[in-house]
Amino acid sequence: MLQLSQVLLPVDHQEDDLRRAVVQQLGARDEDIISLKVKQRAIDARRGHVEFSFTLLVEVKDEARVLKRIGKNPRIGPATEEIYSEVAQNVVRSASARPVIVGTGPCGLFCGLLLARAGLKPLLLERGKAAGDRARDVTGFWRRGWDFNPESNVQFGEGGAGTFSDGKLYTQIRDREHRIPWLLREMVAAGAPEDILIKSRPHIGTDRLIKVVRHVREEIITLGGEVRFGARVADVVIEDGVMRALTLADGETIEGSRFIFAIGHSSRDTFYMLHRHGVPFEAKPFSIGVRIEHPQKLIDRSLYGKWAGDARLGSAPYKFVAHCGTGRAAYSFCMCPGGLVVAATSEPGMVVTNGMSSYAREESNANSGFMVDVRPEDMPAGDVLSGIEFQRNLERRAFVLGGGNYHAPAQLLGDFLAGRASTGPGKVLPSYEPGVVWSNLCEVLPEYTIETIQEAIPRIDKNLPGFALDEAVLTGVETRSSSPARIPRDAQSLQCTGVKHFYPAGEGAGYAGGIISAAADGMRVAEAILREG
């Protein structure tokens, strides 16, 4: 099998054009092509015109002769197998020895799936609700604005924070073990669209992701595992450097053989509880900023030109990084084409924004986090969890500026650049629910964040014309891009440094940054446990 990369075809190509391009690149005859399969398809809009770029798997007659004729070509060569090898271990253990997983985001769910398939019958504990019930709570809060549930929201509940996002399924982590192709195939088997297997930047959308996480949970249960909702971990038992048990908020004590904490980046009460028990933490960089909204049609025209609006391309995504004279970088985060800005707080009396898209990406606005980096040295010395209080302070200020009723402060981009408060919308209507209060976000954000965003705007506009639109809407604040702290762990066993049988995992522990990287880290922890026997 040969692999051909960067096979370019126009947007309006026909199905037969792909085979003709392969024949031409290989210098072969049509009858020499035994089979052709698309491995990946990307949209290439970098050179002022739009094309599809394909990576193909091609079976040919007399492969050795074809390779010899082609000679050295970085875009053509033997295909490599991408097979993930599961750590199989069918064992029978007592209920008291079962592994316990805290959190049912992608990290916890896929860790649990591997352990269940190996026969370990894990117990998964989730402080929030099952996906369907959680979705009703979240949408009710968005519409009404008063019935906020601190245990069932955008951050807490089955599926984790990624459930209410664009559902991006790509990452930049190294994947020598081929966990990512395995994860994508598992998601398709659980109900995800098949196109995630070939798109270079696949996404699933909130509407499809809920079905997938429910399917994974049901398989864990079928294999003998257990999943409990409304089960918040309030305390742990650590004796002689070993985690022995944990205690739920209702007073129940649960013992286990291993404890995997896949708690996400917003379980702040859990961080503080673990810290009180002497669990080590390290301060790490994170980011803060706002959500920025533009008309999706503007972004489509800017990136796709005459092909804007073509159904074969869909809504255009963008990505930017601007290194500024402030010594900091501004960058896009969780860009949501055809999406919504959503209320994402997990604590009362605070306002947090995030972005969300359905699979179809059909809303009228494009939005993205407009983030600026925050460093450990920006925080008070000696307090490894000070980043949490820094985030909370911004979220409280946004809550007050928004009127104290979970409305968010918003500002037009032109007013933000001019340093004045906004009094109402322009042509771009904000999508945030339950609503916005027009104000001046400079009253909330740190000075270095304001200066960096203001400097970045014209730089970004050079590569993405129209981005500096005066009527673009900024909604604040965005503070939950990643955890401000990391729990150190041993590189081999993946157990917490200094606490045996405790496995910090995923985004909350500082080892992931998105759905796929979190799921892959959960798999990595499961593998480490299975190798121990």
KOLLUM-951770 format. One record per residue (C-alpha): residue number from 0; residue in three letters; chain; x, z, y. Coordinates in pm, whole numbers. Layout:
BEGIN
[NUM,"ALA","A",[X,Z,Y]]
...
***
This chain:
BEGIN
[0,"MET","A",[0,0,0]]
[1,"LEU","A",[129,-95,346]]
[2,"GLN","A",[49,73,675]]
[3,"LEU","A",[19,-135,991]]
[4,"SER","A",[-3,45,1323]]
[5,"GLN","A",[-99,-66,1675]]
[6,"VAL","A",[-296,-368,1564]]
[7,"LEU","A",[-466,-460,1893]]
[8,"LEU","A",[-799,-638,1921]]
[9,"PRO","A",[-1031,-697,2218]]
[10,"VAL","A",[-1342,-486,2262]]
[11,"ASP","A",[-1569,-776,2164]]
[12,"HIS","A",[-1376,-869,1847]]
[13,"GLN","A",[-1556,-976,1533]]
[14,"GLU","A",[-1515,-814,1193]]
[15,"ASP","A",[-1313,-1106,1054]]
[16,"ASP","A",[-1065,-1082,1343]]
[17,"LEU","A",[-908,-773,1189]]
[18,"ARG","A",[-821,-953,866]]
[19,"ARG","A",[-685,-1251,1059]]
[20,"ALA","A",[-463,-1021,1266]]
[21,"VAL","A",[-323,-865,947]]
[22,"VAL","A",[-250,-1205,794]]
[23,"GLN","A",[-69,-1308,1112]]
[24,"GLN","A",[139,-991,1141]]
[25,"LEU","A",[244,-1001,776]]
[26,"GLY","A",[309,-1374,777]]
[27,"ALA","A",[99,-1389,464]]
[28,"ARG","A",[-187,-1598,333]]
[29,"ASP","A",[-543,-1475,332]]
[30,"GLU","A",[-550,-1472,-47]]
[31,"ASP","A",[-246,-1238,-49]]
[32,"ILE","A",[-460,-958,102]]
[33,"ILE","A",[-613,-756,-182]]
[34,"SER","A",[-778,-487,31]]
[35,"LEU","A",[-788,-366,389]]
[36,"LYS","A",[-899,-24,513]]
[37,"VAL","A",[-912,122,863]]
[38,"LYS","A",[-717,447,872]]
[39,"GLN","A",[-754,510,1243]]
[40,"ARG","A",[-913,345,1544]]
[41,"ALA","A",[-822,427,1903]]
[42,"ILE","A",[-923,298,2244]]
[43,"ASP","A",[-620,180,2440]]
[44,"ALA","A",[-691,161,2814]]
[45,"ARG","A",[-339,232,2939]]
[46,"ARG","A",[-229,-108,3064]]
[47,"GLY","A",[-513,-201,3295]]
[48,"HIS","A",[-726,-359,3023]]
[49,"VAL","A",[-917,-215,2733]]
[50,"GLU","A",[-844,-284,2365]]
[51,"PHE","A",[-901,-127,2028]]
[52,"SER","A",[-582,-18,1853]]
[53,"PHE","A",[-604,4,1474]]
[54,"THR","A",[-391,170,1210]]
[55,"LEU","A",[-461,-5,880]]
[56,"LEU","A",[-392,46,512]]
[57,"VAL","A",[-338,-289,345]]
[58,"GLU","A",[-286,-373,-20]]
[59,"VAL","A",[-105,-704,-73]]
[60,"LYS","A",[26,-910,-359]]
[61,"ASP","A",[399,-866,-413]]
[62,"GLU","A",[450,-594,-152]]
[63,"ALA","A",[829,-594,-195]]
[64,"ARG","A",[847,-963,-106]]
[65,"VAL","A",[630,-913,202]]
[66,"LEU","A",[846,-623,326]]
[67,"LYS","A",[1164,-821,269]]
[68,"ARG","A",[1031,-1113,468]]
[69,"ILE","A",[920,-893,758]]
[70,"GLY","A",[1247,-697,778]]
[71,"LYS","A",[1266,-390,1000]]
[72,"ASN","A",[943,-343,1192]]
[73,"PRO","A",[849,3,1322]]
[74,"ARG","A",[480,-90,1302]]
[75,"ILE","A",[479,-205,940]]
[76,"GLY","A",[597,-10,636]]
[77,"PRO","A",[496,156,311]]
[78,"ALA","A",[199,390,349]]
[79,"THR","A",[255,756,278]]
[80,"GLU","A",[4,966,87]]
[81,"GLU","A",[-170,1241,283]]
[82,"ILE","A",[-277,1475,6]]
[83,"TYR","A",[-346,1840,65]]
[84,"SER","A",[-264,2058,-236]]
[85,"GLU","A",[-497,2355,-263]]
[86,"VAL","A",[-351,2678,-393]]
[87,"ALA","A",[-567,2726,-700]]
[88,"GLN","A",[-609,3073,-842]]
[89,"ASN","A",[-917,3165,-1039]]
[90,"VAL","A",[-917,3541,-1064]]
[91,"VAL","A",[-1165,3822,-1116]]
[92,"ARG","A",[-1131,4123,-889]]
[93,"SER","A",[-1344,4428,-820]]
[94,"ALA","A",[-1565,4430,-513]]
[95,"SER","A",[-1343,4693,-349]]
[96,"ALA","A",[-1044,4461,-379]]
[97,"ARG","A",[-1204,4156,-222]]
[98,"PRO","A",[-1058,4007,96]]
[99,"VAL","A",[-1254,4082,412]]
[100,"ILE","A",[-1270,3825,691]]
[101,"VAL","A",[-1377,3929,1041]]
[102,"GLY","A",[-1524,3633,1229]]
[103,"THR","A",[-1704,3315,1121]]
[104,"GLY","A",[-1553,3062,1357]]
[105,"PRO","A",[-1366,2767,1203]]
[106,"CYS","A",[-1070,2993,1122]]
[107,"GLY","A",[-1274,3250,933]]
[108,"LEU","A",[-1502,2999,763]]
[109,"PHE","A",[-1230,2776,622]]
[110,"CYS","A",[-1017,3073,524]]
[111,"GLY","A",[-1322,3204,341]]
[112,"LEU","A",[-1392,2868,179]]
[113,"LEU","A",[-1044,2844,26]]
[114,"LEU","A",[-1053,3203,-95]]
[115,"ALA","A",[-1400,3154,-243]]
[116,"ARG","A",[-1295,2837,-425]]
[117,"ALA","A",[-1004,3032,-571]]
[118,"GLY","A",[-1245,3291,-710]]
[119,"LEU","A",[-1175,3581,-472]]
[120,"LYS","A",[-1537,3619,-346]]
[121,"PRO","A",[-1455,3711,15]]
[122,"LEU","A",[-1675,3916,246]]
[123,"LEU","A",[-1722,3758,589]]
[124,"LEU","A",[-1836,3980,876]]
[125,"GLU","A",[-1978,3829,1195]]
[126,"ARG","A",[-2082,4038,1496]]
[127,"GLY","A",[-2316,3763,1615]]
[128,"LYS","A",[-2602,3575,1456]]
[129,"ALA","A",[-2633,3278,1221]]
[130,"ALA","A",[-2598,2940,1390]]
[131,"GLY","A",[-2968,2859,1425]]
[132,"ASP","A",[-3070,3199,1563]]
[133,"ARG","A",[-2765,3201,1785]]
[134,"ALA","A",[-2854,2860,1931]]
[135,"ARG","A",[-3200,2988,2025]]
[136,"ASP","A",[-3050,3291,2201]]
[137,"VAL","A",[-2800,3078,2390]]
[138,"THR","A",[-3044,2813,2508]]
[139,"GLY","A",[-3294,3081,2605]]
[140,"PHE","A",[-3034,3252,2823]]
[141,"TRP","A",[-2939,2923,2987]]
[142,"ARG","A",[-3300,2844,3072]]
[143,"ARG","A",[-3411,3189,3185]]
[144,"GLY","A",[-3089,3356,3299]]
[145,"TRP","A",[-3197,3714,3239]]
[146,"ASP","A",[-3201,3773,2862]]
[147,"PHE","A",[-2828,3773,2797]]
[148,"ASN","A",[-2729,3906,2454]]
[149,"PRO","A",[-2369,4040,2441]]
[150,"GLU","A",[-2360,3992,2062]]
[151,"SER","A",[-2517,3643,2046]]
[152,"ASN","A",[-2383,3398,2301]]
[153,"VAL","A",[-2145,3106,2349]]
[154,"GLN","A",[-1851,3316,2230]]
[155,"PHE","A",[-2002,3524,1948]]
[156,"GLY","A",[-2188,3402,1641]]
[157,"GLU","A",[-2152,3169,1346]]
[158,"GLY","A",[-1924,2876,1425]]
[159,"GLY","A",[-1731,3055,1700]]
[160,"ALA","A",[-1681,2938,2057]]
[161,"GLY","A",[-1631,2577,1945]]
[162,"THR","A",[-1996,2553,1841]]
[163,"PHE","A",[-2095,2515,2206]]
[164,"SER","A",[-1831,2268,2320]]
[165,"ASP","A",[-1761,1899,2284]]
[166,"GLY","A",[-1667,1967,1923]]
[167,"LYS","A",[-1328,1798,1949]]
[168,"LEU","A",[-1163,1753,1611]]
[169,"TYR","A",[-811,1654,1708]]
[170,"THR","A",[-502,1859,1774]]
[171,"GLN","A",[-131,1821,1840]]
[172,"ILE","A",[-15,2069,1577]]
[173,"ARG","A",[228,1953,1311]]
[174,"ASP","A",[55,1888,982]]
[175,"ARG","A",[314,1828,712]]
[176,"GLU","A",[80,1980,452]]
[177,"HIS","A",[-203,1736,543]]
[178,"ARG","A",[-459,2006,612]]
[179,"ILE","A",[-623,1805,889]]
[180,"PRO","A",[-734,1503,678]]
[181,"TRP","A",[-865,1751,422]]
[182,"LEU","A",[-1059,1939,689]]
[183,"LEU","A",[-1215,1621,824]]
[184,"ARG","A",[-1323,1513,476]]
[185,"GLU","A",[-1472,1856,414]]
[186,"MET","A",[-1666,1832,740]]
[187,"VAL","A",[-1804,1492,647]]
[188,"ALA","A",[-1911,1633,311]]
[189,"ALA","A",[-2083,1912,506]]
[190,"GLY","A",[-2278,1670,723]]
[191,"ALA","A",[-2043,1553,999]]
[192,"PRO","A",[-2049,1182,1099]]
[193,"GLU","A",[-1819,968,885]]
[194,"ASP","A",[-1654,814,1191]]
[195,"ILE","A",[-1452,1132,1244]]
[196,"LEU","A",[-1232,1010,957]]
[197,"ILE","A",[-1106,709,1153]]
[198,"LYS","A",[-1141,788,1524]]
[199,"SER","A",[-812,886,1684]]
[200,"ARG","A",[-995,1141,1902]]
[201,"PRO","A",[-1290,1243,1685]]
[202,"HIS","A",[-1560,1477,1806]]
[203,"ILE","A",[-1867,1617,1639]]
[204,"GLY","A",[-2079,1763,1919]]
[205,"THR","A",[-2272,2087,1923]]
[206,"ASP","A",[-2580,1934,1761]]
[207,"ARG","A",[-2388,1823,1449]]
[208,"LEU","A",[-2148,2118,1426]]
[209,"ILE","A",[-2425,2370,1365]]
[210,"LYS","A",[-2521,2185,1045]]
[211,"VAL","A",[-2159,2176,926]]
[212,"VAL","A",[-2090,2549,967]]
[213,"ARG","A",[-2416,2635,791]]
[214,"HIS","A",[-2315,2416,495]]
[215,"VAL","A",[-1972,2581,468]]
[216,"ARG","A",[-2133,2925,476]]
[217,"GLU","A",[-2377,2830,200]]
[218,"GLU","A",[-2094,2708,-24]]
[219,"ILE","A",[-1904,3036,23]]
[220,"ILE","A",[-2214,3226,-83]]
[221,"THR","A",[-2274,2996,-380]]
[222,"LEU","A",[-1919,3071,-499]]
[223,"GLY","A",[-1983,3446,-493]]
[224,"GLY","A",[-1878,3529,-139]]
[225,"GLU","A",[-2090,3724,105]]
[226,"VAL","A",[-2162,3662,474]]
[227,"ARG","A",[-2310,3933,695]]
[228,"PHE","A",[-2436,3877,1048]]
[229,"GLY","A",[-2484,4149,1308]]
[230,"ALA","A",[-2182,4326,1159]]
[231,"ARG","A",[-1953,4425,1445]]
[232,"VAL","A",[-1626,4591,1349]]
[233,"ALA","A",[-1592,4909,1555]]
[234,"ASP","A",[-1285,5068,1396]]
[235,"VAL","A",[-1014,5028,1133]]
[236,"VAL","A",[-833,5264,899]]
[237,"ILE","A",[-453,5224,900]]
[238,"GLU","A",[-252,5463,684]]
[239,"ASP","A",[124,5453,634]]
[240,"GLY","A",[145,5111,792]]
[241,"VAL","A",[-125,4959,569]]
[242,"MET","A",[-476,4858,672]]
[243,"ARG","A",[-706,5024,418]]
[244,"ALA","A",[-1059,4981,553]]
[245,"LEU","A",[-1272,4904,854]]
[246,"THR","A",[-1583,5063,999]]
[247,"LEU","A",[-1885,4875,1130]]
[248,"ALA","A",[-2080,4972,1439]]
[249,"ASP","A",[-2357,5112,1217]]
[250,"GLY","A",[-2109,5353,1057]]
[251,"GLU","A",[-2054,5175,726]]
[252,"THR","A",[-1697,5184,594]]
[253,"ILE","A",[-1574,4876,408]]
[254,"GLU","A",[-1264,4870,190]]
[255,"GLY","A",[-1079,4558,82]]
[256,"SER","A",[-757,4415,-51]]
[257,"ARG","A",[-677,4208,257]]
[258,"PHE","A",[-820,4200,610]]
[259,"ILE","A",[-820,3871,799]]
[260,"PHE","A",[-911,3905,1168]]
[261,"ALA","A",[-1027,3565,1292]]
[262,"ILE","A",[-1199,3716,1593]]
[263,"GLY","A",[-1157,3447,1860]]
[264,"HIS","A",[-1021,3485,2211]]
[265,"SER","A",[-1315,3681,2353]]
[266,"SER","A",[-1340,3985,2123]]
[267,"ARG","A",[-1186,4204,2390]]
[268,"ASP","A",[-1327,4530,2257]]
[269,"THR","A",[-1165,4456,1920]]
[270,"PHE","A",[-829,4389,2087]]
[271,"TYR","A",[-840,4727,2260]]
[272,"MET","A",[-946,4904,1941]]
[273,"LEU","A",[-657,4753,1746]]
[274,"HIS","A",[-416,4836,2028]]
[275,"ARG","A",[-523,5202,2018]]
[276,"HIS","A",[-426,5208,1651]]
[277,"GLY","A",[-75,5090,1731]]
[278,"VAL","A",[-120,4726,1632]]
[279,"PRO","A",[151,4535,1822]]
[280,"PHE","A",[52,4282,2088]]
[281,"GLU","A",[252,4041,2301]]
[282,"ALA","A",[142,3903,2637]]
[283,"LYS","A",[128,3523,2632]]
[284,"PRO","A",[61,3247,2885]]
[285,"PHE","A",[-299,3139,2942]]
[286,"SER","A",[-489,2948,3208]]
[287,"ILE","A",[-772,2988,3456]]
[288,"GLY","A",[-963,2748,3677]]
[289,"VAL","A",[-1299,2584,3729]]
[290,"ARG","A",[-1518,2313,3578]]
[291,"ILE","A",[-1521,1981,3765]]
[292,"GLU","A",[-1810,1735,3732]]
[293,"HIS","A",[-1821,1365,3818]]
[294,"PRO","A",[-2076,1095,3743]]
[295,"GLN","A",[-1993,966,3396]]
[296,"LYS","A",[-2042,610,3522]]
[297,"LEU","A",[-1763,665,3775]]
[298,"ILE","A",[-1524,778,3500]]
[299,"ASP","A",[-1630,484,3281]]
[300,"ARG","A",[-1558,233,3559]]
[301,"SER","A",[-1227,396,3643]]
[302,"LEU","A",[-1100,382,3284]]
[303,"TYR","A",[-1283,89,3125]]
[304,"GLY","A",[-1335,-149,3418]]
[305,"LYS","A",[-1564,-440,3323]]
[306,"TRP","A",[-1627,-280,2985]]
[307,"ALA","A",[-1780,33,3139]]
[308,"GLY","A",[-2103,122,2965]]
[309,"ASP","A",[-2029,-84,2654]]
[310,"ALA","A",[-2182,97,2356]]
[311,"ARG","A",[-1876,16,2142]]
[312,"LEU","A",[-1664,234,2370]]
[313,"GLY","A",[-1909,511,2452]]
[314,"SER","A",[-1858,753,2738]]
[315,"ALA","A",[-1498,753,2859]]
[316,"PRO","A",[-1285,1068,2822]]
[317,"TYR","A",[-988,1147,3043]]
[318,"LYS","A",[-686,1372,3028]]
[319,"PHE","A",[-444,1473,3300]]
[320,"VAL","A",[-149,1700,3369]]
[321,"ALA","A",[-7,1742,3720]]
[322,"HIS","A",[313,1939,3778]]
[323,"CYS","A",[292,2067,4131]]
[324,"GLY","A",[522,2200,4399]]
[325,"THR","A",[379,2547,4344]]
[326,"GLY","A",[586,2555,4025]]
[327,"ARG","A",[268,2544,3818]]
[328,"ALA","A",[79,2276,3630]]
[329,"ALA","A",[-285,2176,3664]]
[330,"TYR","A",[-439,2013,3359]]
[331,"SER","A",[-769,1908,3208]]
[332,"PHE","A",[-912,2125,2933]]
[333,"CYS","A",[-1199,2061,2691]]
[334,"MET","A",[-1304,1742,2869]]
[335,"CYS","A",[-1669,1667,2790]]
[336,"PRO","A",[-1781,1306,2844]]
[337,"GLY","A",[-2154,1282,2902]]
[338,"GLY","A",[-2178,1659,2882]]
[339,"LEU","A",[-2295,1978,3049]]
[340,"VAL","A",[-2130,2276,3216]]
[341,"VAL","A",[-2257,2586,3037]]
[342,"ALA","A",[-2273,2962,3087]]
[343,"ALA","A",[-2020,3113,2847]]
[344,"THR","A",[-1985,3482,2922]]
[345,"SER","A",[-1969,3736,2640]]
[346,"GLU","A",[-1996,4047,2857]]
[347,"PRO","A",[-2274,4163,3092]]
[348,"GLY","A",[-2219,4127,3465]]
[349,"MET","A",[-1973,3840,3439]]
[350,"VAL","A",[-1984,3463,3488]]
[351,"VAL","A",[-1775,3230,3271]]
[352,"THR","A",[-1806,2851,3251]]
[353,"ASN","A",[-1730,2609,2972]]
[354,"GLY","A",[-1820,2251,2881]]
[355,"MET","A",[-2039,2111,2604]]
[356,"SER","A",[-2140,1769,2474]]
[357,"SER","A",[-2374,1650,2204]]
[358,"TYR","A",[-2250,1392,1955]]
[359,"ALA","A",[-2412,1112,2158]]
[360,"ARG","A",[-2248,1219,2488]]
[361,"GLU","A",[-2543,1084,2685]]
[362,"GLU","A",[-2572,1324,2980]]
[363,"SER","A",[-2519,1179,3328]]
[364,"ASN","A",[-2209,1383,3421]]
[365,"ALA","A",[-1858,1408,3285]]
[366,"ASN","A",[-1697,1750,3311]]
[367,"SER","A",[-1365,1911,3236]]
[368,"GLY","A",[-1191,2239,3280]]
[369,"PHE","A",[-952,2209,3577]]
[370,"MET","A",[-697,2468,3474]]
[371,"VAL","A",[-381,2624,3617]]
[372,"ASP","A",[-130,2815,3408]]
[373,"VAL","A",[-96,3193,3430]]
[374,"ARG","A",[221,3360,3305]]
[375,"PRO","A",[294,3704,3163]]
[376,"GLU","A",[514,3777,3466]]
[377,"ASP","A",[205,3735,3687]]
[378,"MET","A",[59,4045,3522]]
[379,"PRO","A",[154,4412,3573]]
[380,"ALA","A",[465,4500,3373]]
[381,"GLY","A",[429,4709,3060]]
[382,"ASP","A",[62,4635,2987]]
[383,"VAL","A",[36,4368,2716]]
[384,"LEU","A",[-344,4346,2753]]
[385,"SER","A",[-347,4321,3133]]
[386,"GLY","A",[-440,3954,3105]]
[387,"ILE","A",[-781,4062,2977]]
[388,"GLU","A",[-846,4274,3285]]
[389,"PHE","A",[-722,3989,3502]]
[390,"GLN","A",[-982,3759,3342]]
[391,"ARG","A",[-1254,4021,3372]]
[392,"ASN","A",[-1184,4071,3741]]
[393,"LEU","A",[-1229,3700,3812]]
[394,"GLU","A",[-1547,3687,3604]]
[395,"ARG","A",[-1699,3986,3787]]
[396,"ARG","A",[-1618,3832,4125]]
[397,"ALA","A",[-1780,3506,4017]]
[398,"PHE","A",[-2089,3699,3904]]
[399,"VAL","A",[-2120,3868,4245]]
[400,"LEU","A",[-2055,3545,4439]]
[401,"GLY","A",[-2319,3373,4225]]
[402,"GLY","A",[-2582,3625,4327]]
[403,"GLY","A",[-2559,3878,4046]]
[404,"ASN","A",[-2805,3699,3815]]
[405,"TYR","A",[-2571,3483,3603]]
[406,"HIS","A",[-2593,3190,3844]]
[407,"ALA","A",[-2246,3048,3903]]
[408,"PRO","A",[-2069,2986,4232]]
[409,"ALA","A",[-2024,2613,4300]]
[410,"GLN","A",[-1855,2405,4565]]
[411,"LEU","A",[-1815,2036,4650]]
[412,"LEU","A",[-1463,1907,4598]]
[413,"GLY","A",[-1436,1785,4958]]
[414,"ASP","A",[-1526,2133,5085]]
[415,"PHE","A",[-1280,2294,4845]]
[416,"LEU","A",[-999,2075,4979]]
[417,"ALA","A",[-1104,2160,5335]]
[418,"GLY","A",[-1129,2533,5259]]
[419,"ARG","A",[-1494,2570,5362]]
[420,"ALA","A",[-1804,2687,5180]]
[421,"SER","A",[-2056,2434,5053]]
[422,"THR","A",[-2422,2452,5155]]
[423,"GLY","A",[-2576,2217,4899]]
[424,"PRO","A",[-2517,1931,4657]]
[425,"GLY","A",[-2436,1571,4727]]
[426,"LYS","A",[-2507,1287,4485]]
[427,"VAL","A",[-2359,1477,4190]]
[428,"LEU","A",[-2605,1739,4070]]
[429,"PRO","A",[-2449,2037,3891]]
[430,"SER","A",[-2556,2074,3528]]
[431,"TYR","A",[-2486,2448,3492]]
[432,"GLU","A",[-2782,2659,3387]]
[433,"PRO","A",[-2943,2892,3482]]
[434,"GLY","A",[-2831,2759,3823]]
[435,"VAL","A",[-2562,2762,4093]]
[436,"VAL","A",[-2512,2923,4431]]
[437,"TRP","A",[-2329,2707,4683]]
[438,"SER","A",[-2031,2900,4810]]
[439,"ASN","A",[-1654,2900,4849]]
[440,"LEU","A",[-1460,2936,4523]]
[441,"CYS","A",[-1153,3035,4723]]
[442,"GLU","A",[-1316,3381,4741]]
[443,"VAL","A",[-1272,3415,4365]]
[444,"LEU","A",[-958,3228,4261]]
[445,"PRO","A",[-598,3345,4313]]
[446,"GLU","A",[-410,3170,4591]]
[447,"TYR","A",[-166,2998,4355]]
[448,"THR","A",[-458,2850,4160]]
[449,"ILE","A",[-621,2719,4478]]
[450,"GLU","A",[-296,2564,4607]]
[451,"THR","A",[-214,2404,4271]]
[452,"ILE","A",[-558,2246,4229]]
[453,"GLN","A",[-558,2120,4587]]
[454,"GLU","A",[-214,1963,4543]]
[455,"ALA","A",[-307,1811,4206]]
[456,"ILE","A",[-621,1628,4325]]
[457,"PRO","A",[-456,1329,4501]]
[458,"ARG","A",[-198,1297,4222]]
[459,"ILE","A",[-468,1273,3959]]
[460,"ASP","A",[-666,1028,4173]]
[461,"LYS","A",[-377,779,4161]]
[462,"ASN","A",[-414,744,3784]]
[463,"LEU","A",[-788,808,3770]]
[464,"PRO","A",[-936,638,4079]]
[465,"GLY","A",[-1245,814,4203]]
[466,"PHE","A",[-1143,1157,4077]]
[467,"ALA","A",[-1100,1281,4436]]
[468,"LEU","A",[-1469,1215,4505]]
[469,"ASP","A",[-1579,1451,4783]]
[470,"GLU","A",[-1915,1510,4614]]
[471,"ALA","A",[-1766,1606,4278]]
[472,"VAL","A",[-1881,1956,4185]]
[473,"LEU","A",[-1657,2254,4107]]
[474,"THR","A",[-1822,2541,3918]]
[475,"GLY","A",[-1642,2868,3850]]
[476,"VAL","A",[-1486,3038,3685]]
[477,"GLU","A",[-1325,2912,3366]]
[478,"THR","A",[-1112,3186,3210]]
[479,"ARG","A",[-1143,3152,2832]]
[480,"SER","A",[-919,2854,2754]]
[481,"SER","A",[-703,3074,2529]]
[482,"SER","A",[-623,3433,2446]]
[483,"PRO","A",[-398,3616,2695]]
[484,"ALA","A",[-234,3807,2408]]
[485,"ARG","A",[-82,3740,2067]]
[486,"ILE","A",[-59,3966,1763]]
[487,"PRO","A",[284,3903,1607]]
[488,"ARG","A",[295,3829,1236]]
[489,"ASP","A",[555,3767,968]]
[490,"ALA","A",[642,3398,941]]
[491,"GLN","A",[615,3393,560]]
[492,"SER","A",[344,3639,458]]
[493,"LEU","A",[145,3592,784]]
[494,"GLN","A",[73,3965,782]]
[495,"CYS","A",[86,4150,1111]]
[496,"THR","A",[431,4277,1194]]
[497,"GLY","A",[426,4645,1104]]
[498,"VAL","A",[78,4652,945]]
[499,"LYS","A",[51,4533,586]]
[500,"HIS","A",[-264,4374,445]]
[501,"PHE","A",[-370,4280,800]]
[502,"TYR","A",[-370,3907,883]]
[503,"PRO","A",[-427,3813,1248]]
[504,"ALA","A",[-541,3451,1258]]
[505,"GLY","A",[-673,3175,1480]]
[506,"GLU","A",[-727,3161,1854]]
[507,"GLY","A",[-778,3531,1919]]
[508,"ALA","A",[-450,3621,1754]]
[509,"GLY","A",[-272,3351,1956]]
[510,"TYR","A",[-209,3099,1677]]
[511,"ALA","A",[-454,2819,1752]]
[512,"GLY","A",[-622,2633,2034]]
[513,"GLY","A",[-931,2448,1919]]
[514,"ILE","A",[-1157,2387,1621]]
[515,"ILE","A",[-910,2204,1399]]
[516,"SER","A",[-602,2413,1475]]
[517,"ALA","A",[-807,2731,1418]]
[518,"ALA","A",[-944,2601,1088]]
[519,"ALA","A",[-595,2497,978]]
[520,"ASP","A",[-460,2842,1061]]
[521,"GLY","A",[-737,2999,854]]
[522,"MET","A",[-633,2778,565]]
[523,"ARG","A",[-271,2879,615]]
[524,"VAL","A",[-363,3248,590]]
[525,"ALA","A",[-572,3188,278]]
[526,"GLU","A",[-280,3007,117]]
[527,"ALA","A",[-46,3298,197]]
[528,"ILE","A",[-287,3543,33]]
[529,"LEU","A",[-327,3324,-275]]
[530,"ARG","A",[47,3284,-315]]
[531,"GLU","A",[81,3662,-322]]
[532,"GLY","A",[-147,3676,-627]]
***
